[in-house]
Amino acid sequence: MEEKDGGKNRGEYKNLVSQTDAQLLRSIRSYARNAEEHADKLRAPHEYVGDWAALDGRHKKGIKGYWLKEIAQYAEKQAIAEAIARERGIVDEQ
């Protein structure tokens, strides 16, 4: 795992590896829930941004791009947490 060797997510790795097993499992669920919430925002942006219909296309594109970036970040964090959990033997190998 490149995070151990100082990759771009080294800080996240250090934070997650110091968590207890229960905290780590909670983090995994939280990252998954947050990614799903952002995916829902992409499916129905008008439910999350009150004046969505009034926004110009560039603004809408920027908001959607931000949500996509957030989904990717949550997925990366979840993958790191799951790898640590597998190393500890607290989740099944995939």
Secondary structure, 3 states (H helix, E strand, C coil): CHHHHCCCCHHHHHHHHCCCHHHHHHHHHHHHHHHHHHHHHHHCHHHCCCCHHHCCHHHHHHHHHHHHHHHHHHHHHHHHHHHHHHHHCCCCCC
